[in-house]
Amino acid sequence: MNTSKPPIIRGKRYDHASLFEPEKLLREARRQKNIPKGLIPPICILDPDGDIVKNLVADRRAEVSPYWACYHTTLYNFEYQGIEFGVVGCAVGASFAVLIAEELFASGCLLLISVTSSGLILPKQKPPFFVLIERALRDEGTSYHYLPPSDYSYINKELSAMLEGAFSKSALPVNRGATWTTDAPFRETGVAIEHAQSQGIIAVEMEASALYAFAQACRKAVICFAYVTNQMGNIEGDFEKGEADGSRDALELIATTAKAWLSG
């Protein structure tokens, strides 16, 4: 047995198609749950914290999609600034986020926007603020099923260029830069944080590197933002996001991103 490489990068052929496809899962879910065929909104949102979904539902501004056949989640439809969106809440972590992303694109999504709360790594700016994630350190497992090993996965260059200058009027600052994607948030040791800081990494989160690897491998449009809201609980009164649990600022960011994409 070859043990020179860990199992996660052994036996991979990145040019081979998967025998288990999201369309097949969704087909059977529709049959079992009696869900009609139909398309979901072309612009969808991953909301790992669930704050956007919680506030939209509380304000009666969102409705359950009749066409979403996922076994694990609920997709809500809502309109904001004249744009129809779909949103899935609480898809936390790389593997779950990519599972949902695969199913969203198989169901009619054309652009996926992820806004995930993140912990501050480089203490140059006080939270809260946003980061348009240009590259994400691949300290998780899911991305290695989509792309060969490398240190980072990246946003699509055309999508990055499309957003140049788009957030100049945002209420919260929107920076560009790198994040560290980890599968183990409670293993952020001092050594690991120092390494991330040495790489110029702004924040730590749990989804972006895998979502970007999926996007590159499958040629899908994915844009990831880090919502830097905390200092990993190392100060009193941490994890404060602002009005409506930060969902209003996040929706403004999402709408600006969607408008740039629609006008592109």
C-alpha positions in Angstrom: 0.0 0.0 0.0 1.3 3.5 -0.9 1.4 5.5 2.3 3.7 8.3 1.1 0.6 10.5 0.6 -2.4 10.9 2.8 -5.6 9.1 1.6 -7.3 12.3 0.7 -5.0 12.8 -2.3 -4.5 9.2 -3.2 -6.5 7.5 -5.9 -7.8 10.7 -7.5 -8.3 11.4 -11.2 -9.4 15.0 -11.5 -10.3 14.6 -15.2 -12.8 11.8 -14.4 -16.5 12.5 -13.9 -18.3 11.5 -10.7 -20.6 8.5 -10.9 -22.8 10.1 -8.3 -24.3 13.3 -9.6 -26.5 15.9 -7.9 -29.1 15.6 -10.6 -29.6 11.9 -9.7 -30.0 12.7 -6.0 -32.5 15.5 -6.8 -34.5 13.3 -9.2 -35.1 10.8 -6.4 -35.8 13.5 -3.8 -38.4 14.9 -6.1 -40.0 11.5 -6.5 -40.0 10.7 -2.8 -41.1 14.2 -1.6 -43.5 14.8 -4.5 -41.8 18.0 -5.6 -42.6 19.4 -9.0 -39.9 20.2 -11.5 -39.0 23.9 -11.8 -36.1 26.3 -11.7 -34.9 28.1 -8.6 -33.8 31.8 -8.8 -30.6 32.3 -10.9 -28.9 34.1 -8.1 -28.6 32.2 -4.8 -27.0 32.9 -1.5 -25.3 30.7 1.1 -25.9 32.1 4.5 -23.9 29.8 6.9 -24.8 31.8 10.1 -28.5 31.8 9.1 -29.0 35.4 10.1 -30.2 36.5 6.7 -32.8 33.7 6.6 -33.9 34.3 10.2 -34.6 38.0 9.6 -36.2 37.6 6.3 -38.6 34.9 7.6 -39.3 37.0 10.8 -40.2 39.9 8.6 -42.4 37.7 6.3 -40.3 38.6 3.3 -39.3 35.1 2.2 -41.2 32.1 1.0 -40.2 28.5 0.8 -39.2 27.5 -2.7 -41.6 24.9 -4.2 -38.9 23.5 -6.4 -36.0 22.9 -4.0 -35.5 19.1 -3.7 -32.6 19.0 -1.3 -32.9 16.4 1.5 -31.0 18.5 4.0 -32.0 22.2 3.7 -34.8 24.6 2.9 -34.4 27.2 0.1 -36.2 30.5 0.6 -37.1 32.8 -2.3 -37.2 36.6 -1.7 -36.9 39.8 -3.6 -34.5 42.6 -2.7 -33.9 45.8 -4.6 -35.9 44.4 -7.5 -33.8 41.2 -7.8 -35.1 37.7 -7.0 -32.8 35.6 -4.8 -32.8 32.2 -3.3 -31.1 31.6 0.0 -30.1 28.6 2.1 -29.2 29.1 5.7 -26.9 27.3 8.1 -24.8 25.4 5.5 -21.7 25.5 7.7 -18.4 24.0 6.7 -16.7 23.2 3.4 -18.2 19.8 2.7 -21.8 20.9 3.4 -21.4 24.2 1.5 -20.2 22.4 -1.6 -22.9 19.7 -1.4 -25.5 22.5 -1.4 -23.6 24.4 -4.1 -23.7 21.4 -6.4 -27.4 21.0 -5.9 -28.1 24.7 -6.4 -26.4 24.8 -9.8 -28.1 21.6 -10.8 -31.5 23.3 -9.9 -31.1 26.4 -11.9 -28.6 28.7 -10.0 -26.2 30.6 -12.2 -24.4 32.7 -9.6 -23.8 31.7 -6.0 -22.8 34.3 -3.4 -21.5 33.1 0.0 -21.3 35.5 3.0 -19.8 33.7 6.0 -18.8 35.1 9.4 -15.1 35.0 10.0 -12.6 35.5 12.8 -10.0 38.2 12.6 -6.4 37.1 11.9 -4.5 40.2 10.9 -5.4 42.9 13.6 -5.2 45.9 11.2 -8.9 46.8 11.3 -11.6 46.4 14.0 -14.6 44.2 13.1 -17.1 44.3 11.6 -16.0 44.6 8.0 -16.2 42.5 4.8 -13.6 40.8 2.7 -14.0 39.9 -0.9 -12.1 36.6 -0.8 -9.6 36.6 -3.6 -7.7 33.5 -2.4 -8.4 31.0 0.4 -5.9 28.7 2.1 -6.9 25.1 1.6 -6.8 23.8 5.1 -9.9 21.6 4.6 -10.6 18.4 2.8 -13.3 19.0 0.3 -11.3 21.0 -2.2 -8.8 18.1 -2.7 -11.6 16.1 -4.3 -12.0 18.8 -7.0 -8.5 20.2 -7.7 -5.0 18.8 -7.3 -3.1 19.9 -4.1 -2.0 23.5 -3.9 -1.8 26.1 -1.2 -4.7 28.2 -2.3 -7.9 28.3 -4.4 -8.9 31.5 -6.1 -11.9 33.5 -7.2 -12.4 33.5 -10.9 -10.4 36.4 -12.4 -13.3 37.8 -14.5 -15.6 37.8 -11.5 -12.9 39.6 -9.4 -12.5 42.2 -12.2 -16.2 42.7 -12.5 -16.4 43.8 -8.8 -13.5 46.3 -9.0 -14.8 49.5 -7.4 -18.3 48.1 -6.9 -18.3 48.6 -3.1 -17.0 52.2 -2.8 -20.3 53.4 -1.3 -20.8 50.4 1.0 -21.8 51.2 4.6 -19.2 48.8 6.0 -15.7 48.6 4.5 -15.2 45.9 1.9 -11.6 44.8 1.6 -10.0 42.4 -0.8 -7.6 39.7 0.3 -6.9 36.2 1.5 -8.6 34.0 4.1 -7.8 30.7 5.8 -10.4 28.0 5.3 -10.3 25.4 8.1 -12.3 22.3 8.9 -11.5 22.6 12.6 -12.4 26.1 14.1 -11.5 25.0 17.6 -8.0 23.9 16.5 -6.8 27.4 15.7 -3.6 27.2 17.6 -1.1 30.0 18.1 1.3 28.4 15.6 -1.4 28.1 13.0 -2.5 31.7 13.5 1.0 32.9 13.2 1.5 31.0 10.0 -1.7 32.6 8.6 -0.5 36.0 9.6 2.8 35.5 7.9 0.9 34.8 4.7 -1.0 38.1 4.9 -4.3 36.3 5.6 -7.0 38.6 7.0 -9.5 36.2 8.5 -10.4 32.6 9.1 -13.6 30.9 7.9 -14.9 27.5 6.9 -16.1 27.4 3.3 -14.3 29.5 0.7 -11.4 27.4 -0.4 -13.7 24.5 -1.2 -16.3 26.6 -2.9 -13.7 28.2 -5.1 -12.2 24.7 -5.9 -15.6 23.5 -6.9 -16.2 26.6 -9.0 -13.0 26.2 -10.9 -13.4 22.5 -11.5 -17.0 22.7 -12.5 -16.9 26.1 -14.2 -19.5 27.7 -12.0 -19.8 31.4 -10.9 -19.1 31.6 -7.2 -18.2 34.7 -5.1 -17.2 34.4 -1.5 -17.2 37.1 1.2 -15.9 36.9 4.7 -17.9 38.9 7.2 -15.3 39.6 9.8 -17.3 39.8 13.0 -15.1 38.5 15.8 -11.7 38.1 17.3 -12.4 34.4 18.1 -13.9 35.3 21.5 -10.7 36.7 22.8 -12.3 39.9 23.9 -15.4 40.6 26.0 -18.5 41.5 23.9 -17.2 39.7 20.8 -19.3 38.4 17.8 -21.5 41.6 17.5 -22.7 42.1 13.9 -24.8 45.2 14.2 -28.4 45.8 13.1 -30.6 42.8 12.4 -27.6 40.5 13.2 -25.7 42.1 10.4 -28.2 40.8 7.8 -29.0 44.3 6.4 -25.4 45.1 5.7 -24.9 41.6 4.2 -28.0 42.1 1.9 -26.6 45.4 0.7 -23.3 43.7 -0.2 -25.2 40.9 -1.9 -27.4 43.2 -3.9 -24.4 45.3 -5.1 -22.7 42.1 -6.2 -25.8 40.8 -8.0 -26.2 44.1 -9.9 -22.6 44.1 -11.0 -23.1 40.5 -12.3 -26.4 41.3 -14.0 -24.9 44.3 -15.8 -21.8 42.5 -16.9 
